[in-house]
Amino acid sequence: MENISFYQKFNPLRRQTQTRPVPAIKSINMNFPESINISHLGVHYRTQEALRDVNCIVKPGKLTGIFGPNGAGKSTLMKAILGLVPMSHGNVLYKNKPLMQQLDKVAYVPQRNQIDWNYPATVWDVVMMGRIKKTGWLRSFSTVSRQIAKEALERVGMREYSDRTIGELSGGQQQRVFLARALTQQADIFCFDEPFVGIDQKTQSVVFEVFQELAAAQKIVLVVNHDLGESITHFDDLILLNRDLIATGSRQQVLTEKNLNLAYGGKVMYFAA
Ligand SMILES: Nc1ncnc2c1ncn2[C@@H]1O[C@H](COP(=O)(O)OP(=O)(O)OP(=O)(O)O)[C@@H](O)[C@H]1O
């Protein structure tokens, strides 16, 4: 039997990504239409400048981390990319069009402190929410949607918790449920804001495994993280911020002593990428 991941199995683009040749680059303005292209992005909160002239690309097939010290603008960058905070200037393009016009292609899991854990929803309800865009409001879910949700829960080891309310779960279990919901969306772009905060080691391993499966399926996987410890070695590409873009590229290119000093002001030890 063909050995494929959960995500590849339910990925409607799977056959195309396997057989279709790489499309020709048509845009004059940007070189990577299959990537997210971020140009001259700036964000102000009232008088405070949170991000200044950020230019980078986020490629499919890579696990990309947004790193930087507290208050560097990591979450702001993710939110600006998704149109959740207004940009003061710049643009974010995907497939030659503003990403904001294509949010149906995005699955986003916000920071856990932005989720109401007392809301009386079951694990199953939360995961099925990931199918609403495909199904439509007030319409009943298809057998296929139910199957996708079951397999997503299975993938993150939460199938037997389907009937629990989300408030009854541990932090790690809650994070796995939201990961399952993101999987059911069958998106092209996956964005996670601080998914490793307050979770156990087992959940961290499951989450990284799923991220790597998504990247292997040529998805865009963008993760805000602040942990400069061993877990950073799971990332392929990094965006290092401190209001300005300090560096972007492969992990090896970004994690230099000079870049870390610029971002953290000499407060972290340099270690080999
Ligand atoms: N809604 C807001 N209104 C005003 N200022 C804000 C708002 N959100 C963020 N900021 C400010 O913008 C700056 C960047 O915040 P942001 O949350 O993006 O940083 P971060 O790198 O994600 O930080 P952390 O690691 O602490 O979560 C900070 O100085 C923060 O105080």
Ligand as a Chemical Component Dictionary entry (heavy atoms), coordinates in Angstrom:
data_LIG
# 
_chem_comp.id                   LIG 
_chem_comp.type                 NON-POLYMER 
_chem_comp.pdbx_formal_charge   0 
_chem_comp.three_letter_code    LIG 
# 
loop_
_chem_comp_atom.comp_id 
_chem_comp_atom.atom_id 
_chem_comp_atom.alt_atom_id 
_chem_comp_atom.type_symbol 
_chem_comp_atom.charge 
_chem_comp_atom.model_Cartn_x 
_chem_comp_atom.model_Cartn_y 
_chem_comp_atom.model_Cartn_z 
_chem_comp_atom.pdbx_ordinal 
LIG N1  N1  N 0 -3.336 45.784 19.862 1  
LIG C1  C1  C 0 -2.242 46.464 20.176 2  
LIG N2  N2  N 0 -2.316 47.775 20.493 3  
LIG C2  C2  C 0 -1.205 48.486 20.793 4  
LIG N3  N3  N 0 0.048  47.970 20.779 5  
LIG C3  C3  C 0 0.169  46.675 20.482 6  
LIG C4  C4  C 0 -0.952 45.845 20.162 7  
LIG N4  N4  N 0 -0.513 44.599 19.889 8  
LIG C5  C5  C 0 0.819  44.639 20.038 9  
LIG N5  N5  N 0 1.231  45.862 20.396 10 
LIG C6  C6  C 0 2.613  46.290 20.603 11 
LIG O1  O1  O 0 3.348  46.054 19.402 12 
LIG C7  C7  C 0 4.616  45.498 19.676 13 
LIG C8  C8  C 0 4.753  44.143 19.016 14 
LIG O2  O2  O 0 3.837  43.250 19.640 15 
LIG P1  P1  P 0 3.723  41.726 19.229 16 
LIG O3  O3  O 0 2.693  41.109 20.106 17 
LIG O4  O4  O 0 3.543  41.605 17.771 18 
LIG O5  O5  O 0 5.176  41.195 19.621 19 
LIG P2  P2  P 0 5.683  39.715 19.789 20 
LIG O6  O6  O 0 7.035  39.651 19.179 21 
LIG O7  O7  O 0 4.667  38.752 19.279 22 
LIG O8  O8  O 0 5.811  39.639 21.367 23 
LIG P3  P3  P 0 5.676  38.413 22.412 24 
LIG O9  O9  O 0 6.790  37.463 22.146 25 
LIG O10 O10 O 0 5.841  39.112 23.730 26 
LIG O11 O11 O 0 4.303  37.817 22.223 27 
LIG C9  C9  C 0 4.740  45.440 21.206 28 
LIG O12 O12 O 0 5.421  46.579 21.651 29 
LIG C10 C10 C 0 3.310  45.463 21.674 30 
LIG O13 O13 O 0 3.201  46.030 22.945 31 
# 
loop_
_chem_comp_bond.comp_id 
_chem_comp_bond.atom_id_1 
_chem_comp_bond.atom_id_2 
_chem_comp_bond.value_order 
_chem_comp_bond.pdbx_ordinal 
LIG N1  C1  SING 1  
LIG C1  N2  SING 2  
LIG C1  C4  DOUB 3  
LIG N2  C2  DOUB 4  
LIG C2  N3  SING 5  
LIG N3  C3  DOUB 6  
LIG C3  C4  SING 7  
LIG C3  N5  SING 8  
LIG C4  N4  SING 9  
LIG N4  C5  DOUB 10 
LIG C5  N5  SING 11 
LIG N5  C6  SING 12 
LIG C6  O1  SING 13 
LIG C6  C10 SING 14 
LIG O1  C7  SING 15 
LIG C7  C8  SING 16 
LIG C7  C9  SING 17 
LIG C8  O2  SING 18 
LIG O2  P1  SING 19 
LIG P1  O3  DOUB 20 
LIG P1  O4  SING 21 
LIG P1  O5  SING 22 
LIG O5  P2  SING 23 
LIG P2  O6  DOUB 24 
LIG P2  O7  SING 25 
LIG P2  O8  SING 26 
LIG O8  P3  SING 27 
LIG P3  O9  DOUB 28 
LIG P3  O10 SING 29 
LIG P3  O11 SING 30 
LIG C9  O12 SING 31 
LIG C9  C10 SING 32 
LIG C10 O13 SING 33 
# 
